């Protein structure tokens, strides 16, 4: 069991939402916390995946990214660019 204190305005908004949706304030809070934690988990997993990908050392150059983005919405839209920079290359 967790207890929390809400400011007057937030408490009123929560009560109004509960009344409008025929649910209880604790149910709304529980759903909101679950939603927040789900989003947080997605963001963390995305960040971890991006870091693991970056650790491989392959990147798309700024020039290729700009060319791709500049082509969006045109008749000659380019496919997403492939990595053209290898940070671990000895060349």
DSSP file (Angstrom, degrees, kcal/mol; ACC not computed):
  #  RESIDUE AA STRUCTURE BP1 BP2  ACC     N-H-->O    O-->H-N    N-H-->O    O-->H-N    TCO  KAPPA ALPHA  PHI   PSI    X-CA   Y-CA   Z-CA
    1    1 A X              0   0    0      0, 0.0     2,-0.4     0, 0.0     0, 0.0   0.000 360.0 360.0 360.0 131.5    0.0    0.0    0.0
    2    2 A X        -     0   0    0      2,-0.0     2,-0.4     0, 0.0     0, 0.0  -0.945 360.0-156.7-119.7 140.3    1.3    3.4   -1.0
    3    3 A X        +     0   0    0     -2,-0.4     2,-0.3     2,-0.0     0, 0.0  -0.912  13.9 178.1-115.1 143.5    0.0    6.7    0.3
    4    4 A X        -     0   0    0     -2,-0.4     2,-0.5     2,-0.0    -2,-0.0  -0.984  22.7-135.1-143.5 157.1    0.3   10.0   -1.5
    5    5 A X        -     0   0    0     -2,-0.3     2,-0.3     6,-0.0    -2,-0.0  -0.941  20.4-160.5-113.1 129.4   -0.7   13.6   -1.0
    6    6 A X        -     0   0    0     -2,-0.5     2,-0.0     1,-0.1    -2,-0.0  -0.806  23.0-110.5-108.2 149.1   -2.2   15.6   -3.9
    7    7 A X     >  -     0   0    0     -2,-0.3     4,-2.9     1,-0.1     5,-0.2  -0.336  38.9-103.8 -68.5 160.5   -2.4   19.4   -4.2
    8    8 A X  H  > S+     0   0    0      1,-0.2     4,-2.2     2,-0.2     5,-0.2   0.904 120.0  45.8 -53.8 -48.4   -5.9   20.8   -4.1
    9    9 A X  H  > S+     0   0    0      2,-0.2     4,-2.4     1,-0.2    -1,-0.2   0.920 114.5  47.3 -64.4 -44.3   -6.2   21.4   -7.8
   10   10 A X  H  > S+     0   0    0      1,-0.2     4,-2.4     2,-0.2    -1,-0.2   0.899 111.3  51.5 -64.9 -40.3   -4.9   18.0   -8.7
   11   11 A X  H  X S+     0   0    0     -4,-2.9     4,-2.5     2,-0.2    -1,-0.2   0.909 110.6  48.8 -63.0 -41.2   -7.1   16.3   -6.3
   12   12 A X  H  X S+     0   0    0     -4,-2.2     4,-2.5    -5,-0.2    -2,-0.2   0.907 111.1  49.6 -65.1 -41.8  -10.2   18.1   -7.7
   13   13 A X  H  X S+     0   0    0     -4,-2.4     4,-2.4     2,-0.2    -2,-0.2   0.904 111.3  49.6 -63.4 -40.5   -9.2   17.1  -11.2
   14   14 A X  H  X S+     0   0    0     -4,-2.4     4,-2.4     2,-0.2    -2,-0.2   0.922 111.0  48.6 -64.2 -44.9   -8.8   13.5  -10.2
   15   15 A X  H  X S+     0   0    0     -4,-2.5     4,-2.4     1,-0.2    -2,-0.2   0.909 111.8  49.9 -61.6 -42.0  -12.1   13.5   -8.5
   16   16 A X  H  X S+     0   0    0     -4,-2.5     4,-2.6     2,-0.2    -2,-0.2   0.910 110.6  49.4 -63.8 -42.3  -13.8   15.0  -11.5
   17   17 A X  H  X S+     0   0    0     -4,-2.4     4,-1.9     2,-0.2    -1,-0.2   0.901 110.4  50.7 -64.1 -40.2  -12.2   12.5  -13.8
   18   18 A X  H  X>S+     0   0    0     -4,-2.4     5,-2.1     1,-0.2     4,-0.6   0.923 111.8  47.3 -63.1 -43.7  -13.3    9.6  -11.6
   19   19 A X  H ><5S+     0   0    0     -4,-2.4     3,-0.7     1,-0.2    -2,-0.2   0.913 112.6  49.5 -63.1 -42.6  -16.9   11.0  -11.6
   20   20 A X  H 3<5S+     0   0    0     -4,-2.6    -1,-0.2     1,-0.2    -2,-0.2   0.807 117.5  39.4 -67.5 -30.7  -16.8   11.4  -15.4
   21   21 A X  H 3<5S-     0   0    0     -4,-1.9    -1,-0.2    -5,-0.2    -2,-0.2   0.369 105.6-122.2-103.6   4.2  -15.5    7.9  -16.1
   22   22 A X  T <<5S+     0   0    0     -3,-0.7     2,-0.2    -4,-0.6    -3,-0.2   0.919  77.0 107.4  54.2  46.9  -17.6    6.1  -13.4
   23   23 A X  S   <S-     0   0    0     -5,-2.1     2,-0.3    -6,-0.2    -1,-0.2  -0.749  71.6 -93.0-136.5-175.4  -14.4    4.8  -11.8
   24   24 A X     >  -     0   0    0     -2,-0.2     4,-2.0     1,-0.1     5,-0.2  -0.728  25.2-120.1-106.0 156.7  -12.5    5.5   -8.6
   25   25 A X  H  > S+     0   0    0     -2,-0.3     4,-2.6     1,-0.2     5,-0.2   0.914 114.0  54.0 -58.7 -44.9   -9.7    7.9   -8.0
   26   26 A X  H  > S+     0   0    0      1,-0.2     4,-2.5     2,-0.2    -1,-0.2   0.866 107.0  52.2 -60.3 -33.8   -7.4    5.0   -6.9
   27   27 A X  H  > S+     0   0    0      2,-0.2     4,-2.4     1,-0.2    -1,-0.2   0.915 110.4  47.6 -66.8 -41.4   -8.1    3.1  -10.1
   28   28 A X  H  X S+     0   0    0     -4,-2.0     4,-2.5     2,-0.2    -2,-0.2   0.926 113.2  48.0 -64.0 -43.7   -7.2    6.2  -12.2
   29   29 A X  H  X S+     0   0    0     -4,-2.6     4,-2.6     2,-0.2     5,-0.2   0.914 111.0  51.0 -63.0 -42.9   -4.0    6.7  -10.2
   30   30 A X  H  X S+     0   0    0     -4,-2.5     4,-2.4    -5,-0.2    -1,-0.2   0.914 112.1  46.7 -62.1 -42.7   -3.1    3.0  -10.5
   31   31 A X  H  X S+     0   0    0     -4,-2.4     4,-2.7     2,-0.2    -1,-0.2   0.896 111.9  51.3 -65.4 -39.7   -3.6    3.1  -14.3
   32   32 A X  H  X S+     0   0    0     -4,-2.5     4,-2.5     2,-0.2    -2,-0.2   0.911 111.5  46.6 -64.5 -42.2   -1.6    6.3  -14.5
   33   33 A X  H  X S+     0   0    0     -4,-2.6     4,-2.7     2,-0.2    -2,-0.2   0.915 112.6  50.0 -66.4 -42.3    1.3    4.8  -12.6
   34   34 A X  H  X S+     0   0    0     -4,-2.4     4,-2.5    -5,-0.2    -2,-0.2   0.928 111.5  48.7 -61.3 -44.4    1.2    1.6  -14.7
   35   35 A X  H  X S+     0   0    0     -4,-2.7     4,-2.5     2,-0.2     5,-0.2   0.922 111.7  49.5 -60.8 -45.5    1.2    3.7  -17.9
   36   36 A X  H  X S+     0   0    0     -4,-2.5     4,-2.6     1,-0.2    -2,-0.2   0.928 112.4  47.1 -59.4 -46.8    4.2    5.8  -16.6
   37   37 A X  H  X S+     0   0    0     -4,-2.7     4,-2.3     2,-0.2    -1,-0.2   0.877 110.9  52.0 -66.6 -37.4    6.1    2.7  -15.7
   38   38 A X  H  X S+     0   0    0     -4,-2.5     4,-2.2     2,-0.2    -1,-0.2   0.937 112.4  45.5 -62.0 -46.6    5.4    1.0  -19.1
   39   39 A X  H  X S+     0   0    0     -4,-2.5     4,-2.7     1,-0.2    -2,-0.2   0.901 111.8  52.2 -62.8 -41.1    6.6    4.1  -20.9
   40   40 A X  H  X S+     0   0    0     -4,-2.6     4,-2.6    -5,-0.2    -1,-0.2   0.911 109.4  49.7 -61.2 -42.5    9.7    4.3  -18.7
   41   41 A X  H  X S+     0   0    0     -4,-2.3     4,-2.7     2,-0.2    -1,-0.2   0.908 110.8  49.4 -63.8 -42.9   10.5    0.7  -19.5
   42   42 A X  H  X S+     0   0    0     -4,-2.2     4,-2.5     2,-0.2    -2,-0.2   0.931 112.7  47.8 -61.7 -45.7   10.1    1.2  -23.2
   43   43 A X  H  X S+     0   0    0     -4,-2.7     4,-2.6     2,-0.2    -2,-0.2   0.916 113.1  47.5 -62.7 -43.5   12.4    4.3  -23.1
   44   44 A X  H  X S+     0   0    0     -4,-2.6     4,-2.6     2,-0.2    -2,-0.2   0.921 112.8  48.4 -64.7 -43.1   15.0    2.5  -21.0
   45   45 A X  H  X S+     0   0    0     -4,-2.7     4,-2.4     2,-0.2    -1,-0.2   0.894 112.3  49.4 -64.2 -38.8   14.9   -0.6  -23.3
   46   46 A X  H  X S+     0   0    0     -4,-2.5     4,-2.6    -5,-0.2    -2,-0.2   0.919 111.7  48.5 -64.5 -43.6   15.2    1.7  -26.4
   47   47 A X  H  X S+     0   0    0     -4,-2.6     4,-2.4     2,-0.2    -2,-0.2   0.902 112.2  48.8 -64.1 -40.9   18.1    3.6  -24.8
   48   48 A X  H  X S+     0   0    0     -4,-2.6     4,-2.4     2,-0.2    -2,-0.2   0.916 112.3  48.2 -64.8 -42.4   19.9    0.3  -23.9
   49   49 A X  H  X S+     0   0    0     -4,-2.4     4,-2.3     2,-0.2    -2,-0.2   0.908 112.2  49.2 -64.5 -41.6   19.4   -1.1  -27.4
   50   50 A X  H  X S+     0   0    0     -4,-2.6     4,-2.7     2,-0.2    -2,-0.2   0.897 111.2  49.8 -64.6 -40.5   20.7    2.2  -29.0
   51   51 A X  H  X S+     0   0    0     -4,-2.4     4,-2.1     2,-0.2    -2,-0.2   0.907 110.8  49.3 -65.4 -41.0   23.7    2.1  -26.7
   52   52 A X  H  X S+     0   0    0     -4,-2.4     4,-0.5     2,-0.2    -2,-0.2   0.901 112.6  48.1 -64.7 -39.7   24.4   -1.5  -27.6
   53   53 A X  H ><>S+     0   0    0     -4,-2.3     3,-1.2     1,-0.2     5,-0.6   0.916 110.9  50.5 -65.7 -42.8   24.1   -0.6  -31.3
   54   54 A X  H ><5S+     0   0    0     -4,-2.7     3,-1.7     1,-0.3    -2,-0.2   0.848 100.3  64.4 -64.0 -33.7   26.4    2.4  -30.9
   55   55 A X  H 3<5S+     0   0    0     -4,-2.1    -1,-0.3     1,-0.3    -2,-0.2   0.722  90.1  67.0 -62.9 -19.7   29.0    0.2  -29.1
   56   56 A X  T <<5S-     0   0    0     -3,-1.2    -1,-0.3    -4,-0.5    32,-0.2   0.727 106.4-129.9 -73.0 -20.4   29.3   -1.7  -32.4
   57   57 A X  T < 5 +     0   0    0     -3,-1.7    30,-3.2    -4,-0.4     2,-0.5   0.564  62.9 128.3  87.8   8.8   30.9    1.5  -33.9
   58   58 A X  E   < +A   86   0A   0     -5,-0.6     2,-0.3    28,-0.2    -1,-0.3  -0.875  29.3 164.7-104.4 129.2   28.7    1.7  -37.0
   59   59 A X  E     -A   85   0A   0     26,-2.4    26,-2.2    -2,-0.5    25,-1.8  -0.922  37.9-115.8-138.7 160.7   27.0    5.1  -37.7
   60   60 A X        -     0   0    0     -2,-0.3    23,-0.1    23,-0.3    21,-0.0  -0.853  40.6-117.2 -96.2 132.6   25.3    6.9  -40.5
   61   61 A X     >  -     0   0    0     -2,-0.5     4,-2.2     1,-0.1     5,-0.2  -0.258  17.9-117.4 -67.6 156.6   27.1   10.1  -41.6
   62   62 A X  H  > S+     0   0    0      1,-0.2     4,-2.8     2,-0.2     5,-0.2   0.876 114.4  56.4 -61.1 -38.6   25.4   13.5  -41.1
   63   63 A X  H  > S+     0   0    0      1,-0.2     4,-2.3     2,-0.2    -1,-0.2   0.920 108.6  45.5 -62.0 -44.7   25.5   14.0  -44.9
   64   64 A X  H  > S+     0   0    0      2,-0.2     4,-2.2     1,-0.2    -1,-0.2   0.892 113.2  50.6 -66.6 -38.6   23.6   10.8  -45.6
   65   65 A X  H  X S+     0   0    0     -4,-2.2     4,-2.8     2,-0.2     5,-0.2   0.931 111.4  47.9 -64.6 -44.4   21.1   11.6  -42.9
   66   66 A X  H  X S+     0   0    0     -4,-2.8     4,-2.9     1,-0.2    -2,-0.2   0.915 111.4  50.3 -62.4 -43.1   20.5   15.1  -44.3
   67   67 A X  H  X S+     0   0    0     -4,-2.3     4,-1.0    -5,-0.2    11,-0.2   0.914 113.0  46.9 -61.2 -42.3   20.1   13.8  -47.8
   68   68 A X  H >X S+     0   0    0     -4,-2.2     3,-0.7     2,-0.2     4,-0.6   0.953 114.8  44.5 -64.3 -50.9   17.6   11.2  -46.6
   69   69 A X  H >< S+     0   0    0     -4,-2.8     3,-1.2     1,-0.2    -2,-0.2   0.894 110.3  55.6 -62.9 -40.3   15.6   13.6  -44.5
   70   70 A X  H 3< S+     0   0    0     -4,-2.9    -1,-0.2     1,-0.3    -2,-0.2   0.760 103.9  56.6 -63.5 -23.6   15.6   16.2  -47.3
   71   71 A X  H X< S+     0   0    0     -4,-1.0     3,-2.1    -3,-0.7    -1,-0.3   0.619  78.6 118.3 -84.1 -12.1   14.1   13.6  -49.7
   72   72 A X  T << S+     0   0    0     -3,-1.2     3,-0.1    -4,-0.6     4,-0.1  -0.281  82.3  11.7 -58.2 134.7   11.1   13.0  -47.5
   73   73 A X  T 3  S+     0   0    0      1,-0.3    -1,-0.3     2,-0.1     2,-0.2   0.511 104.2 113.8  78.7   4.2    7.8   13.9  -49.2
   74   74 A X  S X  S-     0   0    0     -3,-2.1     3,-1.0     1,-0.1    -1,-0.3  -0.577  81.5-110.9-101.0 168.9    9.5   14.2  -52.6
   75   75 A X  T 3  S+     0   0    0      1,-0.3    -1,-0.1    -2,-0.2    -2,-0.1   0.745 119.1  50.4 -67.4 -23.2    9.0   12.1  -55.7
   76   76 A X  T 3  S+     0   0    0     -5,-0.1    -1,-0.3    -4,-0.1     2,-0.1  -0.258  78.7 169.4-110.1  44.2   12.6   10.8  -55.2
   77   77 A X    <   -     0   0    0     -3,-1.0     2,-0.2     1,-0.1    -5,-0.1  -0.361  27.7-134.7 -61.8 130.9   12.3    9.9  -51.6
   78   78 A X        -     0   0    0    -10,-0.4     3,-0.1   -11,-0.2     2,-0.1  -0.494  14.9-111.5 -84.9 153.3   15.4    7.9  -50.6
   79   79 A X        -     0   0    0     -2,-0.2    -1,-0.1     1,-0.2     3,-0.1  -0.413  56.0 -73.2 -73.2 161.7   15.4    4.7  -48.5
   80   80 A X        -     0   0    0      1,-0.1    -1,-0.2    -2,-0.1   -15,-0.1  -0.308  61.8-109.7 -54.9 137.0   16.8    4.9  -45.0
   81   81 A X        -     0   0    0    -17,-0.1     2,-0.3    -3,-0.1    -1,-0.1  -0.313  24.4-128.9 -72.0 153.0   20.6    5.2  -45.2
   82   82 A X        -     0   0    0      1,-0.1    -1,-0.1    -3,-0.1   -23,-0.1  -0.657  40.6 -80.7 -95.5 157.6   22.9    2.4  -44.2
   83   83 A X        +     0   0    0     -2,-0.3   -23,-0.3     1,-0.1    -1,-0.1  -0.304  46.1 171.4 -58.4 134.4   25.9    3.0  -41.9
   84   84 A X        +     0   0    0    -25,-1.8     2,-0.4     1,-0.1   -24,-0.2   0.260  56.2  75.2-128.0   8.0   28.9    4.4  -43.7
   85   85 A X  E     -A   59   0A   0    -26,-2.2   -26,-2.4   -24,-0.0     2,-0.5  -0.989  53.1-172.9-124.9 128.4   31.1    5.2  -40.7
   86   86 A X  E >   -A   58   0A   0     -2,-0.4     3,-1.5   -28,-0.2   -28,-0.2  -0.950   7.7-165.3-121.1 109.0   33.0    2.5  -38.8
   87   87 A X  T 3  S+     0   0    0    -30,-3.2   -29,-0.1    -2,-0.5    -1,-0.1   0.689  89.6  51.9 -67.3 -17.7   34.7    3.9  -35.7
   88   88 A X  T 3  S+     0   0    0    -31,-0.3    -1,-0.3   -32,-0.2     2,-0.1   0.387  81.3 117.4-101.2   4.0   36.8    0.8  -35.3
   89   89 A X    <   -     0   0    0     -3,-1.5    -3,-0.0   -32,-0.2   -32,-0.0  -0.443  56.5-150.0 -71.6 144.5   38.1    0.8  -38.9
   90   90 A X              0   0    0      1,-0.2    -1,-0.1    -2,-0.1    -3,-0.0   0.336 360.0 360.0 -96.1   6.0   41.9    1.3  -39.2
   91   91 A X              0   0    0      0, 0.0    -1,-0.2     0, 0.0    -2,-0.0   0.481 360.0 360.0 -73.5 360.0   41.6    3.0  -42.6
